[in-house]
């Protein structure tokens, strides 16, 4: 498999996860800005409210002690985060009572501003308004300690960070899972396509090489007519093999595209068995094998007789080719799930690790005779079983032979 497909999958996953994380980050940033703005407006509203009320208290309460008590009652109990100070008059209540000089006013007047806290680690939000106290104008400073506010913002910053990281990780995991669903079949199709192309090239190269070699030898020196006839006969065999291979490839290609149509009808299995026995009996007899056909009369199948006969012919041809001694048997029987057609032999058997791949195109068991078979016959059998709504399976043991079972509805 090419490394390009996995790399595309990784890039796609990273792109999707990055986009999702960016969206989450954007949404979190908008939420953070909204919360920050809301808290700021809430603080500024409290400052304006307290400043206005403090100005009213000062205007109506000339006594220092009474004014201080009223202002303390306004800003809340001890430990409150707010403070009120009448600048230059020594009247200060709230949290700034012990923090003289901790606030840099910076010209904050009429509108709230943020002022750095000197030596306290947190900033202040404050505003200066004009007021009247004891019959003269004064400047009234109202501040709020931003410790809690800034802590809440930092907590939300951390929350945004963790949510972004978490969403990025989750997005990557989900995107990777989704890419497996999307790219998995593509990777498998790519692998099969590459393997198919390589198998086709190999299958075509063998007969072409043999054909080219024979022709070159024949042209290498003058020969008798009989020698030329032998070369031409051998070349014809290779051409026929190539024709068979190309025809099967074209058929399977059309089948994959759904362009092959079945001619369905009742199939007389007894008659089909007799025809196959007549076709393969001489070949089996030539190798000293017994060909047994056991098909009960009246066992009918609804299917395409041509395709079914060709599928059984492929199985019988393989069985006769690979069996050295003993017998080849074709059987048909009715079973609970339908009709079962079986081709068995007493050949060398097939190792378990090869049985699952027998029905793949161009797959041939390693160690078999070179130049025999195209590796497409069993793939055709599997296709016939599938389009008839059935399946094909194999049972085999080394040294005992093999059984190929064609399960069909009936």
N, C-alpha and C positions, 0 to 999 in steps of 0.2 A: 504494500500500500504506500502510496506517495505521502510524503510528509506534508504536502501542501494542504490536503483536506483537514487533518487535525489542526494545522496552524490557522486555517480559516475558521475553524470552530472556536479556537481559543480567542482569535481576534473578535469574532462576532460576540462571544460571551463577554469579553472585556468591554466591548462597545456598549452592549445592552446594560451591563452592570454599571458602567460609568455614567450612562445616561440616566439610569434610575437613581443612582446616588446623587447626581447633579440636581435632579428634580427634587429629591428629598432635602438636599442641602438648601436649595432655593426656597422650598416651602418652609423649612425650619428657620432660615434667615428672615423670611417675611414675618413668621410668627414671633421670632425674637424681637424684631424691630417693632412689631405691633405691641408686644408686652412692654418693651422699653418705653415706647411712646406713651402707653397708657399709664404706666407707673409715674412717668415724669409729669404728665398732666394731672395725675392725682395729687402728687406732691405739691406742684405749683398751685393747685386749687386750695390745698390746705394752707399753704403759705399766705395766699391772698386773703383767705378767710380769717386766719389768725391775725394777720397784720391789720385788717380793717377792724376787727373786734378789739385788738390791743389799742389801736388809736382811739377808739371810743372810750375804753376804760381810762386811758391817760387823760383825755379831755374832761371826763367827769369825776376823776378821783385825784385831787391835788395832793392828798396825803401819801407820803412815800410808802409807809408800811402797808396801808390799805391797797395802794396801787400794786405793790409787789405781790400781796396775797391774791388779789384779783387776777393778776397775770399768771401766777402759778396755777390757780384754778383753771385758767383758760387753756394752758398748754398740757395739763394733765398731771398725773402723779409723778413723784420722784422717779427718775430713770427715763423720763420721756425723751424722745429723740429730738424735740423741738426746744427752742430757746427764744427769749425776747429780751432785747437790750435797748435801753434808752442811751444812745451814745453820748459820752461826755458827762453823764449825770450819775454814774456809778450804780445805776439801777439795772440789774441783770438777773434774770430767772431762767431756770431750765438747765440743760446739760452743759452750757458754756460757763456756768458759774465758776467752775474750777479750771477753765481752759482759757484764761485771759491771754489774748494775743495769738490764739490758735487759728483764728480765721483771718484770711487776707480778704478784705472787703472788695478790693478791685473795682470800686466804683459801682457796685451793684445797687441800682436805684430804680424803684418803681416796678421793674420787671425782674422776675427770679433769674438768678444766675448760679452756676456751679462754681464754688470757691474751694481751692485746695486747703485741706487741713494740715497745718504745720505740726509735724511730730506726732500725729495721732493715727496715721495709716489710712484714713478714709476722708473723702471730700465732704463738703457741705453744700447744700443748696439754700440760697438766701436771697433776701431782697430788702432794700431800704426804702421806707416811705416817710413822708413828712407828717408830723403830728403836733398837737398842742398839749403842753403839760405845764401846769402851774402858771398859765397865762403867757407862756413864751413858746416859740417854735422849737421843736426838737426833731432829731432823726431817729426813727425807730427801726432797729435791725431785727428781722425775724429770720431764723435759720432752722434748718432741719439737718440732722446728722444722717448721712447717706450710707451708714454702715449696713443696715439691713437691706436697703435698696440695692446696693452694689453686690452684696452677697447673693441676693435673689437673681441678679443679672448674671453673676458668675455661675451660679447653679444652672441657669438656663443655657449659658454658653457650653458648659460641660454636657448638659443634656443634648443640646444640638450636636455636639461633637460625637457623643456616643450613639445617638440615633443615626447620624450620618454614617459612622463606621459600621454600625450594625446593619443598616439598610444596604450598604455597599456589599458587605459579606453575604447577606441574605439574597440580594439581587444577583450576585455572582453565582451563588449556589443554585438559585432558581433558573438563571440563564443557562448555567452549565447543564442542568437537568433537561431544560427545554431544548438545548442544542443537541443533546444526545438523542432526543426524540426526532429532531429535524435532520441532523447530520448523520445519525446512525444509519438509517436506510440509505442515505446518499453514499456514505463511506462503504457500506456493504455492496451497493450497486457499482461503485467505482472499482472495488476490489474484484467483483465478479467480471466486470467489463474488461479489466486489465488481464485477469486470468484467462478469460475467454479469448481475447485477442492473441495472447501468447500461445494458448492451446491450438487455436486455428493455424497460426503460423507454423507451429511444430508439426501439426497433422498434415499440412500441405507440403512442408519442406521435405518430409521423408519420401513420399512417392515422387516428388519433383526431382530430388537428388538422385534417386534410383533411375528415373527415366533419363535424366541428363547423362548420368554415367554410362548407361547402356548404349545410348546414341553415340557418345564420344568414342567408346570402345569400338563400336561398329564402323565409325568413320575413320578410325585410326589406321586401318590397313585394309587392302582389298580382301574380300572374303567370298566364299561360295554362296550361291543363292540360298541354300538351306540355312546357313548361318545367319543371313539377313532375315530370313523368315522367323528364326528363333528370337532374334532381337525385336522384330516387329510384334511378335506374339507377346513377348514379355512387356514391351512398351504398351501394348493394348491393355494388358492387365492393370498396369499402373494408371492408365487413362481411365479405365473403368472404376478403379478405386477412387480416383479423384472425382469422377462424376458422381459416384455414390456419396462421397463425403460432401460435396457441394450441394447436392440435392437435399441431403439431410439438414445441412445448415440452413438452406433456404426454407425448408419446411418448418424447422423449429423457430426461425425468425418470424415467419408468418403466424405461427401458433402463438408466439409471445405477443404479437400485435393483435391477436384475436381475429385474424383473417381466415383461419381454417375452420370450416364448418363440417359438422358431422352429418352423415346420412343415416338417421336413426330408423330402426325397424326391428322386428323380431329376428333373433339370431338363433339358428338351430345349432346348438353346441355339438351335438352328435355328428352332424354332417361336417362341421368345421374340424372336428377331431379326426375324422377319416381323411379329409383332404390334407391335413398336416402330416398324418402318418404316411400317406402316399408320397408327399414331398420330401420328408426327411428319412423315410425308411431306408432308401438305398445308401444315403450317406452314413447312417448308423451301421448298416450291415457291412459297408466297406471298412469301417474301423473295428468290426467285430463286436459291436454293441447291440444290446436288445432295446428296441424302442417299443414301449408299452403305452397304449392309449386306453384309458378307462373313463369313458364319458357315458353316463346313463342316458338312454333315449328319453325324449320329451322334456329335457332340461333346457328351457328357453331363456334368453337374455334379451332385453331391450337395449339395443346399441347399434354401433356402426360396425357391420360385419367385416369390412375391409380393414379398418384400424385394429379391431380386436384380433383378426387373423394375423396381421403383421406384427402386433405386439407379441403374440404367442410364438410366431416364427422366430423373432429375435431371441426369445428365451430358449427355444429348442436349439437354435443354431449355436448359441453360447454353450449350452449343456453338451451337445455332441462334440464341439470343438475341444472342450477342456476335459472331457472324460476319456481316459485311456482304456479302461476295461469296466465291465459291469453293465449297467443299464441306464437308460433315460426314460422318464415316465411323465406322461401328461394325464392329469386327472381333473375331473370336474365334480363338484358336489354342492348340494344345497345346504347352507348353514343358516343359523338364526338371523344373521344380518344380511343375507342375500345369497349370492353365488360366489363360490371360491374356485378359481382355476389355478392349478398347481403344476409347475414344471420342476421335477427333481432329477438329480443325477448322483452317481457314485464317484464323482471326480475328486480332486485334491482338497476341496473345501476352501473357504475364504476366512482369513483371520478377522477377529472381531473389530480391530481398529480400521479395517477397510470397508466393512459392511455399510456403515452410515453414509459413505461417500460414493457408493456404487452407482447411484442414480444421478450423480452430477455429470454434466456434459464434459466429455473428453477424459473423464477419470478412468484410469486403467490400473488394475492391481499391479504394484511393482513386482518385477520378477517374471511376468508373463511373457509369452513368446513375442518377440519384436515383429512389428509389421502386421500383426493380426488384430483385426477390429479397429473401429474408429473411435470408440469411447462415446458413441452417440446412441447406440442401440437401447441401452437401459434407460437413458434419458427419455427416449421416445416412449418406452413402456410406461414410465412414470407419468408422462403427459396423457397417454391414452387412459390410464386409470383415473387421473384427475378429472378429465373432461367427461368421463362417464359417472362422476360422483363417487368414485371408489378410491382405492389406494393400492400400492404395491409394497411388499415387504420381503425380506430374505431371512432364511434360517440356514446357518451353515456351521460346520465344525471341520477343523483341519483333519484330513485323512478319512472323513466319513462322507463327504459330499455336500450338496447344497439343495435348498428348496426355495424357489421363488413363488410367492403367492400373490395372485391378482384377486383382490376383493372387490366385488361389484354388487351394487344393489339389485335386487330382483324379487 
